[in-house]
Amino acid sequence: MFTFAHGNPKVQLDQQHTALVQADIQDECLADIGSCHPMIEDKLKENCVADHLEQLLQ
């Protein structure tokens, strides 16, 4: 059993029955041409979002 580290110790994920659903955020959020990108660009870099998304996919 894996405990998801988000602050609520009651939430546990069963790795055999848990899926990661990642919506396609690349165009709107990660790409320079995306409508959301200018508003969140600094936080994307500060939190290394692209690197963390890659880790999740692996």
C-alpha distance matrix in Angstrom:
0.0 3.8 6.6 9.6 12.6 15.3 16.4 14.9 12.4 12.1 10.5 6.8 6.2 5.2 6.7 9.0 10.4 10.6 13.9 15.6 19.1 21.6 25.0 28.0 28.9 30.9 34.4 34.3 32.3 32.2 35.7 38.7 40.4 37.7 38.8 35.9 36.0 38.8 37.1 33.8 35.0 34.8 31.3 30.1 31.7 30.6 26.9 27.1 25.8 27.0 25.3 21.9 22.3 23.1 20.0 17.9 20.0 19.6
3.8 0.0 3.8 6.3 9.1 12.0 13.6 12.8 10.7 11.3 9.2 5.9 5.3 6.3 6.8 10.3 11.3 10.2 12.8 13.7 17.2 19.2 22.6 25.5 26.1 28.0 31.5 31.3 29.1 28.9 32.5 35.4 37.2 34.6 35.7 32.6 32.6 35.3 33.6 30.3 31.4 31.1 27.6 26.5 28.0 26.9 23.1 23.5 22.2 23.6 21.9 18.4 19.1 20.1 16.9 14.9 17.5 17.3
6.6 3.8 0.0 3.8 6.1 8.9 9.9 9.1 7.1 8.3 6.6 4.6 6.1 8.6 9.9 13.4 13.6 12.0 14.4 14.7 17.8 19.5 22.8 25.7 25.8 28.0 31.4 30.7 28.3 28.5 32.2 34.9 36.7 33.9 34.7 31.4 31.5 34.0 32.0 28.7 30.1 29.6 25.9 25.3 26.9 25.4 21.8 22.7 21.6 23.5 22.0 18.4 19.4 21.0 17.9 15.9 19.0 19.2
9.6 6.3 3.8 0.0 3.8 5.9 8.2 8.0 7.8 9.1 6.5 5.9 6.6 10.0 10.7 14.3 14.0 11.4 13.0 12.5 15.2 16.6 19.6 22.6 22.4 24.6 27.9 27.1 24.7 25.0 28.7 31.4 33.1 30.3 31.0 27.7 27.8 30.3 28.2 25.0 26.5 26.1 22.4 21.8 23.6 22.2 18.6 19.6 18.2 20.4 19.3 15.5 16.5 18.5 15.8 13.6 16.8 17.6
12.6 9.1 6.1 3.8 0.0 3.8 5.8 7.4 7.7 10.4 8.8 9.2 10.4 13.7 14.2 17.9 17.8 15.1 16.2 15.1 17.5 18.1 21.0 23.6 22.9 24.9 28.2 27.2 24.3 24.5 28.3 30.6 32.7 30.0 30.5 27.0 26.9 29.0 26.8 23.5 24.9 24.1 20.3 20.3 21.8 19.9 16.4 18.0 17.2 19.8 18.5 14.9 16.6 18.8 16.0 14.6 18.2 18.9
15.3 12.0 8.9 5.9 3.8 0.0 3.8 5.8 8.0 10.2 8.7 10.4 11.8 15.5 16.3 19.9 19.0 16.1 16.9 15.4 17.1 17.6 19.9 22.7 21.6 24.0 26.9 25.5 22.7 23.4 27.2 29.3 31.2 28.3 28.4 24.8 25.1 27.0 24.5 21.4 23.3 22.5 18.7 19.1 21.0 19.0 15.8 17.9 16.7 19.7 19.2 15.6 16.9 19.7 17.5 15.8 19.3 20.6
16.4 13.6 9.9 8.2 5.8 3.8 0.0 3.8 6.2 9.0 8.9 11.3 13.7 17.3 18.7 22.2 21.3 18.8 20.0 18.9 20.6 21.3 23.4 26.2 25.0 27.5 30.3 28.6 25.8 26.7 30.5 32.4 34.3 31.3 31.2 27.5 27.9 29.5 26.7 23.9 25.9 24.7 21.0 21.9 23.6 21.3 18.3 20.8 20.0 23.1 22.5 19.0 20.6 23.3 21.0 19.4 23.0 24.2
14.9 12.8 9.1 8.0 7.4 5.8 3.8 0.0 3.8 5.5 6.0 9.0 12.0 15.5 17.5 20.7 19.5 17.3 19.1 18.6 20.4 21.6 23.8 27.0 26.2 29.0 31.7 30.0 27.6 28.7 32.5 34.6 36.2 33.0 32.8 29.3 30.0 31.8 29.0 26.3 28.5 27.7 23.9 24.6 26.6 24.5 21.4 23.7 22.4 25.4 24.9 21.2 22.3 25.0 22.7 20.6 24.0 25.2
12.4 10.7 7.1 7.8 7.7 8.0 6.2 3.8 0.0 3.8 5.5 7.5 10.9 14.0 16.3 19.4 18.6 17.0 19.4 19.4 21.7 23.3 25.9 29.1 28.6 31.2 34.2 32.8 30.3 31.1 34.9 37.2 38.9 35.8 35.9 32.4 32.9 34.8 32.2 29.3 31.3 30.4 26.6 27.0 28.8 26.7 23.5 25.4 24.4 27.1 26.1 22.4 23.7 26.0 23.3 21.3 24.6 25.3
12.1 11.3 8.3 9.1 10.4 10.2 9.0 5.5 3.8 0.0 3.8 6.3 10.0 12.7 15.7 18.2 17.0 15.9 18.5 19.1 21.2 23.3 25.7 29.2 29.0 31.9 34.8 33.4 31.2 32.3 36.0 38.5 39.9 36.6 36.6 33.2 34.1 36.3 33.6 30.9 33.1 32.5 28.7 29.0 31.1 29.2 25.9 27.7 26.2 28.8 28.1 24.3 25.0 27.4 24.9 22.4 25.4 26.4
10.5 9.2 6.6 6.5 8.8 8.7 8.9 6.0 5.5 3.8 0.0 3.8 6.8 10.1 12.7 15.4 13.9 12.3 14.8 15.4 17.4 19.6 22.1 25.6 25.7 28.5 31.4 30.2 28.2 29.2 32.9 35.5 36.8 33.6 33.7 30.5 31.4 33.7 31.3 28.5 30.6 30.4 26.6 26.4 28.7 27.2 23.7 25.2 23.4 25.8 25.2 21.4 21.7 24.1 21.7 19.0 21.8 23.0
6.8 5.9 4.6 5.9 9.2 10.4 11.3 9.0 7.5 6.3 3.8 0.0 3.8 6.6 9.3 12.1 11.2 10.1 13.0 14.1 16.8 19.2 22.1 25.5 26.0 28.5 31.7 30.9 28.9 29.6 33.2 36.0 37.4 34.4 34.9 31.8 32.4 35.0 32.9 29.9 31.6 31.5 27.8 27.2 29.3 28.0 24.3 25.3 23.6 25.5 24.5 20.8 21.1 22.9 20.3 17.6 20.2 21.0
6.2 5.3 6.1 6.6 10.4 11.8 13.7 12.0 10.9 10.0 6.8 3.8 0.0 3.8 5.9 8.7 7.9 6.4 9.5 10.9 13.9 16.6 19.7 23.0 23.9 26.3 29.5 29.1 27.4 27.8 31.3 34.3 35.6 32.7 33.5 30.6 31.2 34.1 32.2 29.2 30.7 31.0 27.3 26.2 28.4 27.6 23.8 24.2 22.2 23.6 22.7 19.1 18.9 20.5 18.0 15.1 17.2 18.0
5.2 6.3 8.6 10.0 13.7 15.5 17.3 15.5 14.0 12.7 10.1 6.6 3.8 0.0 3.8 5.5 5.5 5.9 9.5 12.0 15.1 18.1 21.3 24.5 25.9 28.1 31.4 31.3 29.8 30.0 33.3 36.6 37.8 34.9 36.0 33.3 33.8 36.9 35.3 32.2 33.6 34.0 30.4 29.0 31.0 30.5 26.7 26.7 24.7 25.7 24.6 21.1 20.7 21.7 19.2 16.3 17.9 18.2
6.7 6.8 9.9 10.7 14.2 16.3 18.7 17.5 16.3 15.7 12.7 9.3 5.9 3.8 0.0 3.8 5.5 5.2 7.9 10.1 13.7 16.4 19.8 22.7 24.2 26.0 29.5 29.8 28.2 28.1 31.2 34.6 35.9 33.3 34.8 32.2 32.4 35.6 34.3 31.1 32.1 32.7 29.3 27.5 29.3 29.0 25.2 24.8 22.9 23.4 22.0 18.9 18.3 18.8 16.3 13.6 14.8 14.8
9.0 10.3 13.4 14.3 17.9 19.9 22.2 20.7 19.4 18.2 15.4 12.1 8.7 5.5 3.8 0.0 3.8 5.9 8.5 11.6 14.7 17.8 21.1 23.9 25.9 27.7 30.9 31.5 30.3 30.2 33.1 36.7 37.7 35.1 36.6 34.4 34.7 38.0 36.9 33.8 34.8 35.7 32.4 30.4 32.3 32.3 28.5 27.9 25.7 25.9 24.7 21.7 20.7 21.0 18.8 16.0 16.4 16.3
10.4 11.3 13.6 14.0 17.8 19.0 21.3 19.5 18.6 17.0 13.9 11.2 7.9 5.5 5.5 3.8 0.0 3.8 6.8 10.4 12.9 16.4 19.3 22.4 24.5 26.7 29.7 30.0 29.0 29.3 32.3 35.8 36.6 33.8 35.0 32.7 33.4 36.8 35.5 32.7 34.0 35.0 31.7 29.8 32.1 32.1 28.4 28.0 25.5 25.9 25.2 22.1 20.7 21.6 19.8 16.5 17.0 17.7
10.6 10.2 12.0 11.4 15.1 16.1 18.8 17.3 17.0 15.9 12.3 10.1 6.4 5.9 5.2 5.9 3.8 0.0 3.8 6.9 9.7 13.0 16.0 19.2 21.0 23.3 26.4 26.5 25.4 25.8 28.8 32.3 33.1 30.3 31.4 29.1 29.7 33.1 31.7 28.9 30.2 31.2 27.9 26.1 28.4 28.5 24.7 24.4 21.8 22.3 21.9 18.6 17.2 18.4 16.8 13.3 14.1 15.3
13.9 12.8 14.4 13.0 16.2 16.9 20.0 19.1 19.4 18.5 14.8 13.0 9.5 9.5 7.9 8.5 6.8 3.8 0.0 3.8 6.3 9.6 12.6 15.7 17.7 19.8 22.9 23.3 22.4 22.6 25.5 29.1 29.8 27.0 28.4 26.3 26.9 30.3 29.3 26.5 27.7 29.1 25.9 23.8 26.2 26.7 23.1 22.4 19.6 19.7 19.6 16.6 14.6 15.8 14.8 11.1 11.3 13.2
15.6 13.7 14.7 12.5 15.1 15.4 18.9 18.6 19.4 19.1 15.4 14.1 10.9 12.0 10.1 11.6 10.4 6.9 3.8 0.0 3.8 6.3 9.7 12.6 14.3 16.4 19.6 19.9 18.8 18.9 21.9 25.4 26.3 23.6 25.0 22.8 23.2 26.7 25.7 22.9 24.0 25.4 22.3 20.1 22.5 23.2 19.6 18.9 15.9 16.0 16.2 13.3 11.1 12.7 12.0 8.2 8.7 11.3
19.1 17.2 17.8 15.2 17.5 17.1 20.6 20.4 21.7 21.2 17.4 16.8 13.9 15.1 13.7 14.7 12.9 9.7 6.3 3.8 0.0 3.8 6.4 9.6 11.7 14.2 16.9 17.1 16.5 17.2 19.9 23.4 23.8 20.9 22.2 20.3 21.1 24.7 23.8 21.4 22.7 24.5 21.7 19.4 22.2 23.3 19.9 19.3 15.8 15.9 16.9 14.3 11.4 13.5 13.8 10.2 10.0 13.3
21.6 19.2 19.5 16.6 18.1 17.6 21.3 21.6 23.3 23.3 19.6 19.2 16.6 18.1 16.4 17.8 16.4 13.0 9.6 6.3 3.8 0.0 3.8 6.5 8.1 10.5 13.4 13.8 13.0 13.5 16.2 19.7 20.2 17.5 19.0 17.1 17.7 21.3 20.7 18.2 19.3 21.3 18.8 16.2 19.0 20.4 17.3 16.4 12.8 12.6 14.2 12.0 8.7 11.0 12.2 9.1 8.8 12.5
25.0 22.6 22.8 19.6 21.0 19.9 23.4 23.8 25.9 25.7 22.1 22.1 19.7 21.3 19.8 21.1 19.3 16.0 12.6 9.7 6.4 3.8 0.0 3.8 5.8 8.7 10.9 11.0 11.1 12.2 14.5 17.9 17.8 14.8 16.1 14.7 15.8 19.5 19.0 17.1 18.3 20.9 18.7 16.2 19.3 21.1 18.4 17.7 13.9 13.6 16.0 14.3 10.9 13.3 15.2 12.5 11.8 15.6
28.0 25.5 25.7 22.6 23.6 22.7 26.2 27.0 29.1 29.2 25.6 25.5 23.0 24.5 22.7 23.9 22.4 19.2 15.7 12.6 9.6 6.5 3.8 0.0 3.8 5.6 7.5 8.6 9.2 9.8 11.4 15.0 14.7 12.1 14.1 13.3 13.9 17.7 18.0 16.3 16.9 19.9 18.3 15.4 18.3 20.6 18.5 17.2 13.6 12.4 15.3 14.5 11.0 12.9 15.5 13.6 12.3 16.0
28.9 26.1 25.8 22.4 22.9 21.6 25.0 26.2 28.6 29.0 25.7 26.0 23.9 25.9 24.2 25.9 24.5 21.0 17.7 14.3 11.7 8.1 5.8 3.8 0.0 3.8 5.8 5.7 5.5 6.7 8.8 12.1 12.2 9.3 11.1 9.8 10.3 14.0 14.2 12.5 13.2 16.3 14.8 12.1 15.1 17.5 15.7 14.7 11.1 10.5 13.9 13.3 10.3 12.8 15.5 14.0 13.5 17.1
30.9 28.0 28.0 24.6 24.9 24.0 27.5 29.0 31.2 31.9 28.5 28.5 26.3 28.1 26.0 27.7 26.7 23.3 19.8 16.4 14.2 10.5 8.7 5.6 3.8 0.0 3.8 5.8 5.7 4.8 6.0 9.7 10.1 8.2 11.2 10.5 9.7 13.5 14.6 12.9 12.6 15.8 15.1 11.8 14.2 17.1 15.8 14.1 11.0 9.3 12.8 13.3 10.3 11.9 15.2 14.5 13.5 16.8
34.4 31.5 31.4 27.9 28.2 26.9 30.3 31.7 34.2 34.8 31.4 31.7 29.5 31.4 29.5 30.9 29.7 26.4 22.9 19.6 16.9 13.4 10.9 7.5 5.8 3.8 0.0 3.8 5.8 6.0 5.1 8.1 7.2 5.4 8.5 9.1 8.8 12.3 13.9 13.2 12.9 16.6 16.5 13.6 16.0 19.1 18.3 16.9 14.0 12.5 16.1 16.9 14.1 15.6 19.0 18.3 17.2 20.4
34.3 31.3 30.7 27.1 27.2 25.5 28.6 30.0 32.8 33.4 30.2 30.9 29.1 31.3 29.8 31.5 30.0 26.5 23.3 19.9 17.1 13.8 11.0 8.6 5.7 5.8 3.8 0.0 3.8 6.3 6.4 8.5 7.4 4.0 5.6 5.7 6.6 10.0 11.0 10.7 11.3 15.0 14.7 12.5 15.4 18.1 17.4 16.8 13.8 13.3 17.1 17.3 14.9 17.2 20.2 19.2 18.8 22.2
32.3 29.1 28.3 24.7 24.3 22.7 25.8 27.6 30.3 31.2 28.2 28.9 27.4 29.8 28.2 30.3 29.0 25.4 22.4 18.8 16.5 13.0 11.1 9.2 5.5 5.7 5.8 3.8 0.0 3.8 5.9 7.9 8.6 5.7 7.2 5.2 4.8 8.5 9.1 7.7 8.2 11.6 11.1 8.8 11.8 14.4 13.6 13.2 10.3 10.4 14.1 14.3 12.4 15.0 17.7 17.0 17.2 20.4
32.2 28.9 28.5 25.0 24.5 23.4 26.7 28.7 31.1 32.3 29.2 29.6 27.8 30.0 28.1 30.2 29.3 25.8 22.6 18.9 17.2 13.5 12.2 9.8 6.7 4.8 6.0 6.3 3.8 0.0 3.8 6.6 8.5 7.0 9.8 8.3 6.2 9.6 11.0 9.0 8.0 11.2 11.0 7.8 10.0 13.2 12.6 11.1 8.7 7.7 11.5 12.5 10.8 12.6 15.7 15.7 15.6 18.5
35.7 32.5 32.2 28.7 28.3 27.2 30.5 32.5 34.9 36.0 32.9 33.2 31.3 33.3 31.2 33.1 32.3 28.8 25.5 21.9 19.9 16.2 14.5 11.4 8.8 6.0 5.1 6.4 5.9 3.8 0.0 3.8 5.3 5.4 8.9 9.0 6.7 9.6 12.1 11.1 9.5 13.0 13.8 10.8 12.3 15.8 15.8 14.1 12.2 10.6 14.2 15.8 13.9 15.1 18.5 18.8 18.2 20.9
38.7 35.4 34.9 31.4 30.6 29.3 32.4 34.6 37.2 38.5 35.5 36.0 34.3 36.6 34.6 36.7 35.8 32.3 29.1 25.4 23.4 19.7 17.9 15.0 12.1 9.7 8.1 8.5 7.9 6.6 3.8 0.0 3.8 5.6 8.4 9.0 6.1 7.5 10.8 10.7 8.5 12.0 13.7 11.5 12.4 15.9 16.8 15.5 14.2 13.0 16.5 18.3 17.0 18.2 21.5 22.0 21.7 24.2
40.4 37.2 36.7 33.1 32.7 31.2 34.3 36.2 38.9 39.9 36.8 37.4 35.6 37.8 35.9 37.7 36.6 33.1 29.8 26.3 23.8 20.2 17.8 14.7 12.2 10.1 7.2 7.4 8.6 8.5 5.3 3.8 0.0 3.8 6.5 8.7 7.2 8.7 11.9 12.5 11.3 15.0 16.5 14.5 15.9 19.2 19.9 18.7 16.9 15.8 19.4 20.9 19.1 20.4 23.8 23.9 23.2 26.1
37.7 34.6 33.9 30.3 30.0 28.3 31.3 33.0 35.8 36.6 33.6 34.4 32.7 34.9 33.3 35.1 33.8 30.3 27.0 23.6 20.9 17.5 14.8 12.1 9.3 8.2 5.4 4.0 5.7 7.0 5.4 5.6 3.8 0.0 3.8 5.5 5.2 7.8 10.0 10.5 10.3 14.1 14.9 13.0 15.2 18.2 18.3 17.6 15.3 14.7 18.5 19.3 17.3 19.2 22.4 22.0 21.6 24.7
38.8 35.7 34.7 31.0 30.5 28.4 31.2 32.8 35.9 36.6 33.7 34.9 33.5 36.0 34.8 36.6 35.0 31.4 28.4 25.0 22.2 19.0 16.1 14.1 11.1 11.2 8.5 5.6 7.2 9.8 8.9 8.4 6.5 3.8 0.0 3.8 5.7 7.1 8.3 10.0 10.9 14.5 15.2 14.1 16.7 19.2 19.4 19.4 17.1 17.2 21.0 21.4 19.6 22.0 24.9 24.2 24.1 27.4
35.9 32.6 31.4 27.7 27.0 24.8 27.5 29.3 32.4 33.2 30.5 31.8 30.6 33.3 32.2 34.4 32.7 29.1 26.3 22.8 20.3 17.1 14.7 13.3 9.8 10.5 9.1 5.7 5.2 8.3 9.0 9.0 8.7 5.5 3.8 0.0 3.8 5.8 5.7 6.6 8.4 11.7 11.8 11.1 14.0 16.1 16.1 16.6 14.2 15.0 18.6 18.7 17.2 20.0 22.5 21.8 22.2 25.5
36.0 32.6 31.5 27.8 26.9 25.1 27.9 30.0 32.9 34.1 31.4 32.4 31.2 33.8 32.4 34.7 33.4 29.7 26.9 23.2 21.1 17.7 15.8 13.9 10.3 9.7 8.8 6.6 4.8 6.2 6.7 6.1 7.2 5.2 5.7 3.8 0.0 3.8 5.5 5.4 5.4 9.1 9.9 8.7 11.0 13.6 14.1 14.1 12.3 12.7 16.3 17.0 15.9 18.3 21.0 20.8 21.3 24.2
38.8 35.3 34.0 30.3 29.0 27.0 29.5 31.8 34.8 36.3 33.7 35.0 34.1 36.9 35.6 38.0 36.8 33.1 30.3 26.7 24.7 21.3 19.5 17.7 14.0 13.5 12.3 10.0 8.5 9.6 9.6 7.5 8.7 7.8 7.1 5.8 3.8 0.0 3.8 5.7 5.4 8.3 10.2 10.2 11.8 13.9 15.3 15.8 14.7 15.5 18.8 19.7 19.1 21.4 23.9 24.1 24.8 27.5
37.1 33.6 32.0 28.2 26.8 24.5 26.7 29.0 32.2 33.6 31.3 32.9 32.2 35.3 34.3 36.9 35.5 31.7 29.3 25.7 23.8 20.7 19.0 18.0 14.2 14.6 13.9 11.0 9.1 11.0 12.1 10.8 11.9 10.0 8.3 5.7 5.5 3.8 0.0 3.8 6.0 7.9 8.8 9.8 12.1 13.3 14.4 15.7 14.4 16.1 19.3 19.4 19.1 21.9 23.9 23.7 24.9 27.7
33.8 30.3 28.7 25.0 23.5 21.4 23.9 26.3 29.3 30.9 28.5 29.9 29.2 32.2 31.1 33.8 32.7 28.9 26.5 22.9 21.4 18.2 17.1 16.3 12.5 12.9 13.2 10.7 7.7 9.0 11.1 10.7 12.5 10.5 10.0 6.6 5.4 5.7 3.8 0.0 3.8 5.6 5.4 6.1 8.8 10.0 10.6 12.0 10.7 12.7 15.7 15.7 15.7 18.5 20.4 20.3 21.7 24.4
35.0 31.4 30.1 26.5 24.9 23.3 25.9 28.5 31.3 33.1 30.6 31.6 30.7 33.6 32.1 34.8 34.0 30.2 27.7 24.0 22.7 19.3 18.3 16.9 13.2 12.6 12.9 11.3 8.2 8.0 9.5 8.5 11.3 10.3 10.9 8.4 5.4 5.4 6.0 3.8 0.0 3.8 5.6 5.1 6.4 8.7 10.1 10.6 10.1 11.3 14.2 15.1 15.3 17.5 19.6 20.2 21.3 23.7
34.8 31.1 29.6 26.1 24.1 22.5 24.7 27.7 30.4 32.5 30.4 31.5 31.0 34.0 32.7 35.7 35.0 31.2 29.1 25.4 24.5 21.3 20.9 19.9 16.3 15.8 16.6 15.0 11.6 11.2 13.0 12.0 15.0 14.1 14.5 11.7 9.1 8.3 7.9 5.6 3.8 0.0 3.8 5.5 5.4 6.1 8.6 9.9 10.5 12.5 14.6 15.4 16.4 18.7 20.2 21.0 22.7 24.7
31.3 27.6 25.9 22.4 20.3 18.7 21.0 23.9 26.6 28.7 26.6 27.8 27.3 30.4 29.3 32.4 31.7 27.9 25.9 22.3 21.7 18.8 18.7 18.3 14.8 15.1 16.5 14.7 11.1 11.0 13.8 13.7 16.5 14.9 15.2 11.8 9.9 10.2 8.8 5.4 5.6 3.8 0.0 3.8 5.3 4.8 5.9 8.1 8.2 11.1 13.0 13.0 14.1 16.8 17.9 18.4 20.4 22.5
30.1 26.5 25.3 21.8 20.3 19.1 21.9 24.6 27.0 29.0 26.4 27.2 26.2 29.0 27.5 30.4 29.8 26.1 23.8 20.1 19.4 16.2 16.2 15.4 12.1 11.8 13.6 12.5 8.8 7.8 10.8 11.5 14.5 13.0 14.1 11.1 8.7 10.2 9.8 6.1 5.1 5.5 3.8 0.0 3.8 5.6 5.5 5.9 5.2 7.5 9.9 10.3 11.0 13.4 15.0 15.6 17.3 19.4
31.7 28.0 26.9 23.6 21.8 21.0 23.6 26.6 28.8 31.1 28.7 29.3 28.4 31.0 29.3 32.3 32.1 28.4 26.2 22.5 22.2 19.0 19.3 18.3 15.1 14.2 16.0 15.4 11.8 10.0 12.3 12.4 15.9 15.2 16.7 14.0 11.0 11.8 12.1 8.8 6.4 5.4 5.3 3.8 0.0 3.8 5.5 5.0 6.7 8.2 9.6 11.0 12.5 14.1 15.5 17.0 18.6 20.1
30.6 26.9 25.4 22.2 19.9 19.0 21.3 24.5 26.7 29.2 27.2 28.0 27.6 30.5 29.0 32.3 32.1 28.5 26.7 23.2 23.3 20.4 21.1 20.6 17.5 17.1 19.1 18.1 14.4 13.2 15.8 15.9 19.2 18.2 19.2 16.1 13.6 13.9 13.3 10.0 8.7 6.1 4.8 5.6 3.8 0.0 3.8 5.7 8.0 10.6 11.1 11.7 13.9 15.8 16.4 17.7 20.0 21.4
26.9 23.1 21.8 18.6 16.4 15.8 18.3 21.4 23.5 25.9 23.7 24.3 23.8 26.7 25.2 28.5 28.4 24.7 23.1 19.6 19.9 17.3 18.4 18.5 15.7 15.8 18.3 17.4 13.6 12.6 15.8 16.8 19.9 18.3 19.4 16.1 14.1 15.3 14.4 10.6 10.1 8.6 5.9 5.5 5.5 3.8 0.0 3.8 5.4 8.7 8.9 8.4 10.9 13.1 13.3 14.3 16.9 18.3
27.1 23.5 22.7 19.6 18.0 17.9 20.8 23.7 25.4 27.7 25.2 25.3 24.2 26.7 24.8 27.9 28.0 24.4 22.4 18.9 19.3 16.4 17.7 17.2 14.7 14.1 16.9 16.8 13.2 11.1 14.1 15.5 18.7 17.6 19.4 16.6 14.1 15.8 15.7 12.0 10.6 9.9 8.1 5.9 5.0 5.7 3.8 0.0 3.8 5.7 5.5 6.4 8.8 10.2 10.8 12.6 14.6 15.8
25.8 22.2 21.6 18.2 17.2 16.7 20.0 22.4 24.4 26.2 23.4 23.6 22.2 24.7 22.9 25.7 25.5 21.8 19.6 15.9 15.8 12.8 13.9 13.6 11.1 11.0 14.0 13.8 10.3 8.7 12.2 14.2 16.9 15.3 17.1 14.2 12.3 14.7 14.4 10.7 10.1 10.5 8.2 5.2 6.7 8.0 5.4 3.8 0.0 3.8 5.4 5.1 6.1 8.6 9.8 10.5 12.4 14.3
27.0 23.6 23.5 20.4 19.8 19.7 23.1 25.4 27.1 28.8 25.8 25.5 23.6 25.7 23.4 25.9 25.9 22.3 19.7 16.0 15.9 12.6 13.6 12.4 10.5 9.3 12.5 13.3 10.4 7.7 10.6 13.0 15.8 14.7 17.2 15.0 12.7 15.5 16.1 12.7 11.3 12.5 11.1 7.5 8.2 10.6 8.7 5.7 3.8 0.0 3.8 5.5 5.2 6.3 8.8 10.0 10.8 12.6
25.3 21.9 22.0 19.3 18.5 19.2 22.5 24.9 26.1 28.1 25.2 24.5 22.7 24.6 22.0 24.7 25.2 21.9 19.6 16.2 16.9 14.2 16.0 15.3 13.9 12.8 16.1 17.1 14.1 11.5 14.2 16.5 19.4 18.5 21.0 18.6 16.3 18.8 19.3 15.7 14.2 14.6 13.0 9.9 9.6 11.1 8.9 5.5 5.4 3.8 0.0 3.8 5.5 5.1 6.3 8.8 10.0 10.8
21.9 18.4 18.4 15.5 14.9 15.6 19.0 21.2 22.4 24.3 21.4 20.8 19.1 21.1 18.9 21.7 22.1 18.6 16.6 13.3 14.3 12.0 14.3 14.5 13.3 13.3 16.9 17.3 14.3 12.5 15.8 18.3 20.9 19.3 21.4 18.7 17.0 19.7 19.4 15.7 15.1 15.4 13.0 10.3 11.0 11.7 8.4 6.4 5.1 5.5 3.8 0.0 3.8 5.3 4.9 6.3 8.7 9.9
22.3 19.1 19.4 16.5 16.6 16.9 20.6 22.3 23.7 25.0 21.7 21.1 18.9 20.7 18.3 20.7 20.7 17.2 14.6 11.1 11.4 8.7 10.9 11.0 10.3 10.3 14.1 14.9 12.4 10.8 13.9 17.0 19.1 17.3 19.6 17.2 15.9 19.1 19.1 15.7 15.3 16.4 14.1 11.0 12.5 13.9 10.9 8.8 6.1 5.2 5.5 3.8 0.0 3.8 5.4 5.1 6.3 8.7
23.1 20.1 21.0 18.5 18.8 19.7 23.3 25.0 26.0 27.4 24.1 22.9 20.5 21.7 18.8 21.0 21.6 18.4 15.8 12.7 13.5 11.0 13.3 12.9 12.8 11.9 15.6 17.2 15.0 12.6 15.1 18.2 20.4 19.2 22.0 20.0 18.3 21.4 21.9 18.5 17.5 18.7 16.8 13.4 14.1 15.8 13.1 10.2 8.6 6.3 5.1 5.3 3.8 0.0 3.8 5.4 5.1 6.3
20.0 16.9 17.9 15.8 16.0 17.5 21.0 22.7 23.3 24.9 21.7 20.3 18.0 19.2 16.3 18.8 19.8 16.8 14.8 12.0 13.8 12.2 15.2 15.5 15.5 15.2 19.0 20.2 17.7 15.7 18.5 21.5 23.8 22.4 24.9 22.5 21.0 23.9 23.9 20.4 19.6 20.2 17.9 15.0 15.5 16.4 13.3 10.8 9.8 8.8 6.3 4.9 5.4 3.8 0.0 3.8 5.4 5.2
17.9 14.9 15.9 13.6 14.6 15.8 19.4 20.6 21.3 22.4 19.0 17.6 15.1 16.3 13.6 16.0 16.5 13.3 11.1 8.2 10.2 9.1 12.5 13.6 14.0 14.5 18.3 19.2 17.0 15.7 18.8 22.0 23.9 22.0 24.2 21.8 20.8 24.1 23.7 20.3 20.2 21.0 18.4 15.6 17.0 17.7 14.3 12.6 10.5 10.0 8.8 6.3 5.1 5.4 3.8 0.0 3.8 5.4
20.0 17.5 19.0 16.8 18.2 19.3 23.0 24.0 24.6 25.4 21.8 20.2 17.2 17.9 14.8 16.4 17.0 14.1 11.3 8.7 10.0 8.8 11.8 12.3 13.5 13.5 17.2 18.8 17.2 15.6 18.2 21.7 23.2 21.6 24.1 22.2 21.3 24.8 24.9 21.7 21.3 22.7 20.4 17.3 18.6 20.0 16.9 14.6 12.4 10.8 10.0 8.7 6.3 5.1 5.4 3.8 0.0 3.8
19.6 17.3 19.2 17.6 18.9 20.6 24.2 25.2 25.3 26.4 23.0 21.0 18.0 18.2 14.8 16.3 17.7 15.3 13.2 11.3 13.3 12.5 15.6 16.0 17.1 16.8 20.4 22.2 20.4 18.5 20.9 24.2 26.1 24.7 27.4 25.5 24.2 27.5 27.7 24.4 23.7 24.7 22.5 19.4 20.1 21.4 18.3 15.8 14.3 12.6 10.8 9.9 8.7 6.3 5.2 5.4 3.8 0.0
